[in-house]
Amino acid sequence: EMCIRDSPEAAAKAKPHQNAMAARLPVHIDSTNYLLHPVGDWGRDSEGYFSSGSSSGTSVFSAADGLHGKISNISFQKIGEEEFVPLTENPVLITSVEFLRPVFENIGKGFLLYKVFDRDNNEDGAMDGNDVLSLYISGIDGEHFNKLTADDQNFLEYTIIEKLNRVYFRTYEDLNEDKKLGKEDRVHLFYLELSAEAPRVVEYDPRKS
């Protein structure tokens, strides 16, 4: 069981999408026993919200182990079973999902990383690129969907260090509230060691000895 951060509820003022929700064809993550069924907003461009590295488009994870789009939820289904388990009950906008295959091959545990908008920070009635971007993680079955970044920090980037089975990531506090990284803002560095019995987010500063 992962012990990372308490995952806060999404802001109550965020409105769910009003357009019809579209369930897409399932995605099989190679070498695992799970299907992912993404659900998203049809919007104006119903064909453009889910893309993949696969030229065929039939198996999103087949080339780059990544799923991208405007995703409002994902239902997980274990192969051989009929039950669908939703990732979350809260309103969110997921823009990308990555299967951490190097970690899976090293330690036999499957993890998914998500870039997520989970609250309507500017109170304009929608969760979108004008709000704070967060980083989340879950198991391969969608369980333990936990937030890695702090509520007041914007997610910037992450990298996987295979040798250590760690996710390193960077965030910043938008101290001058201009919605972009600048000299006045405060940058934070973290890592998460996924081979630990109870992985926790650790902040570090390489400038200190």
C-alpha positions as CSV (number, residue, x, y, z in Angstrom):
1,E,0.0,0.0,0.0
2,M,1.3,3.4,-1.0
3,C,1.6,6.2,1.6
4,I,2.3,9.4,-0.3
5,R,0.2,12.5,0.4
6,D,-3.4,12.8,1.5
7,S,-5.3,13.4,-1.8
8,P,-7.6,16.4,-1.3
9,E,-11.1,16.6,-2.7
10,A,-11.4,18.7,-5.8
11,A,-12.8,22.2,-5.3
12,A,-16.5,22.1,-5.0
13,K,-17.0,25.1,-7.3
14,A,-15.5,23.3,-10.3
15,K,-18.3,22.4,-12.6
16,P,-18.4,19.0,-14.4
17,H,-18.4,19.1,-18.2
18,Q,-21.8,19.9,-19.7
19,N,-21.2,18.2,-23.0
20,A,-21.9,14.5,-23.5
21,M,-19.2,12.3,-22.2
22,A,-17.6,9.9,-24.7
23,A,-16.3,6.5,-23.6
24,R,-13.4,5.5,-25.9
25,L,-12.2,2.0,-26.9
26,P,-10.2,0.2,-24.2
27,V,-6.4,0.4,-24.0
28,H,-4.4,-2.7,-23.0
29,I,-1.1,-2.0,-21.2
30,D,1.2,-4.7,-22.6
31,S,2.5,-7.3,-20.0
32,T,-0.3,-6.4,-17.5
33,N,-3.7,-7.8,-16.8
34,Y,-5.7,-4.5,-17.0
35,L,-7.6,-2.6,-19.6
36,L,-8.1,1.2,-19.3
37,H,-11.3,2.7,-20.6
38,P,-10.9,6.5,-20.9
39,V,-13.9,8.8,-20.7
40,G,-13.8,12.3,-22.0
41,D,-15.8,15.3,-23.3
42,W,-16.8,15.1,-26.9
43,G,-16.3,18.8,-27.2
44,R,-16.0,20.3,-30.7
45,D,-13.3,17.9,-32.0
46,S,-14.6,14.4,-30.9
47,E,-11.7,12.6,-32.7
48,G,-8.8,14.7,-31.4
49,Y,-8.9,14.1,-27.6
50,F,-7.3,10.8,-27.4
51,S,-4.0,10.2,-29.2
52,S,-1.1,7.7,-29.0
53,G,2.3,6.9,-30.3
54,S,0.9,4.0,-32.2
55,S,0.3,4.6,-35.9
56,S,-2.6,2.2,-35.9
57,G,-4.3,4.0,-33.0
58,T,-5.8,0.7,-31.8
59,S,-3.5,0.2,-28.8
60,V,-2.6,3.5,-27.2
61,F,0.1,2.1,-25.0
62,S,1.7,0.0,-27.6
63,A,4.4,2.4,-28.7
64,A,5.0,5.0,-26.1
65,D,3.1,3.7,-23.0
66,G,1.3,7.0,-23.0
67,L,-2.2,8.3,-23.2
68,H,-3.0,12.0,-24.0
69,G,-6.1,14.0,-24.2
70,K,-8.9,15.7,-22.3
71,I,-9.9,12.8,-20.0
72,S,-12.4,13.2,-17.3
73,N,-12.0,9.7,-15.8
74,I,-10.7,6.2,-16.6
75,S,-12.4,2.9,-15.8
76,F,-10.1,0.0,-15.0
77,Q,-11.1,-3.5,-15.9
78,K,-9.1,-6.7,-15.0
79,I,-8.9,-9.0,-17.9
80,G,-11.3,-11.9,-17.5
81,E,-13.7,-9.9,-15.3
82,E,-16.7,-7.7,-16.1
83,E,-16.4,-5.1,-13.4
84,F,-15.4,-1.6,-14.2
85,V,-13.6,0.4,-11.4
86,P,-13.5,4.2,-11.9
87,L,-10.2,6.0,-11.1
88,T,-11.9,8.8,-9.1
89,E,-15.2,10.0,-8.0
90,N,-14.1,13.7,-8.1
91,P,-14.2,16.1,-11.1
92,V,-10.8,16.2,-12.7
93,L,-9.2,16.9,-16.1
94,I,-6.4,14.4,-16.9
95,T,-4.2,15.5,-19.8
96,S,-1.7,12.6,-19.9
97,V,-1.1,9.2,-18.4
98,E,2.2,7.3,-18.5
99,F,2.9,3.7,-17.6
100,L,6.2,3.5,-15.8
101,R,7.5,0.4,-17.7
102,P,11.1,0.6,-16.5
103,V,10.0,0.4,-12.9
104,F,7.6,-2.4,-13.8
105,E,10.4,-4.4,-15.4
106,N,12.8,-3.7,-12.4
107,I,10.5,-4.5,-9.5
108,G,7.4,-6.1,-10.9
109,K,5.1,-3.4,-9.7
110,G,3.0,-1.3,-12.1
111,F,2.4,2.4,-11.7
112,L,0.7,5.1,-13.7
113,L,1.6,8.8,-13.6
114,Y,-1.0,11.4,-14.4
115,K,-0.9,15.1,-15.2
116,V,-4.1,16.5,-13.7
117,F,-6.1,19.7,-13.2
118,D,-8.1,18.9,-10.0
119,R,-9.5,22.3,-8.9
120,D,-10.9,25.5,-10.3
121,N,-8.2,27.8,-8.9
122,N,-9.3,30.9,-10.7
123,E,-13.0,30.3,-10.1
124,D,-14.1,30.7,-13.7
125,G,-16.3,27.6,-13.5
126,A,-13.9,25.2,-15.4
127,M,-10.8,23.2,-14.8
128,D,-8.3,23.9,-17.6
129,G,-4.9,25.2,-18.5
130,N,-5.5,28.4,-16.5
131,D,-5.5,26.4,-13.3
132,V,-2.7,24.7,-11.3
133,L,-1.4,21.6,-12.9
134,S,-0.8,18.7,-10.5
135,L,1.0,15.3,-10.7
136,Y,-0.8,12.1,-9.5
137,I,0.2,8.5,-9.3
138,S,-1.8,5.2,-9.0
139,G,-1.2,1.5,-9.2
140,I,-1.7,-0.3,-12.5
141,D,-5.3,-1.2,-11.3
142,G,-6.2,2.5,-10.6
143,E,-6.1,2.0,-6.9
144,H,-4.3,4.5,-4.6
145,F,-4.9,7.5,-6.9
146,N,-2.7,9.9,-4.9
147,K,-1.6,13.5,-5.5
148,L,2.2,14.0,-5.4
149,T,2.4,17.8,-5.7
150,A,1.2,20.4,-3.1
151,D,-2.0,22.3,-3.8
152,D,-0.2,25.6,-4.0
153,Q,2.6,24.4,-6.4
154,N,2.4,24.1,-10.2
155,F,3.8,20.9,-11.7
156,L,6.6,21.5,-14.2
157,E,8.3,18.3,-15.3
158,Y,9.4,14.8,-14.2
159,T,12.0,12.2,-15.1
160,I,12.4,8.5,-14.2
161,I,15.8,7.3,-12.9
162,E,15.6,3.6,-13.7
163,K,18.6,2.5,-11.6
164,L,16.9,3.9,-8.4
165,N,13.3,3.2,-9.4
166,R,12.6,6.9,-8.6
167,V,10.4,9.6,-10.0
168,Y,12.1,13.0,-9.8
169,F,9.9,16.0,-10.4
170,R,9.9,19.8,-10.2
171,T,7.3,22.3,-9.2
172,Y,7.1,26.0,-8.5
173,E,5.1,28.4,-6.4
174,D,3.7,31.3,-8.4
175,L,4.5,34.0,-5.8
176,N,3.8,36.9,-8.1
177,E,0.7,35.2,-9.6
178,D,1.6,35.8,-13.2
179,K,1.0,32.2,-14.2
180,K,4.5,31.6,-15.5
181,L,7.8,30.7,-14.0
182,G,10.0,33.6,-13.2
183,K,12.8,34.9,-10.9
184,E,10.4,35.9,-8.2
185,D,8.9,32.4,-7.9
186,R,10.1,29.5,-5.7
187,V,11.2,26.2,-7.4
188,H,10.9,22.9,-5.5
189,L,12.6,19.5,-6.3
190,F,11.2,16.1,-5.1
191,Y,11.7,12.4,-5.6
192,L,9.5,9.4,-5.0
193,E,11.2,6.0,-4.6
194,L,8.8,3.4,-5.8
195,S,10.7,0.4,-4.6
196,A,10.2,1.4,-1.0
197,E,7.6,-0.5,1.1
198,A,5.7,2.8,1.6
199,P,6.8,5.3,-1.0
200,R,6.8,8.9,0.2
201,V,7.5,12.2,-1.5
202,V,10.9,13.6,-0.4
203,E,11.9,17.2,-1.1
204,Y,15.6,17.8,-1.7
205,D,18.0,20.7,-2.6
206,P,21.1,19.7,-4.5
207,R,22.6,23.1,-3.6
208,K,23.0,22.0,0.0
209,S,25.7,19.6,1.2
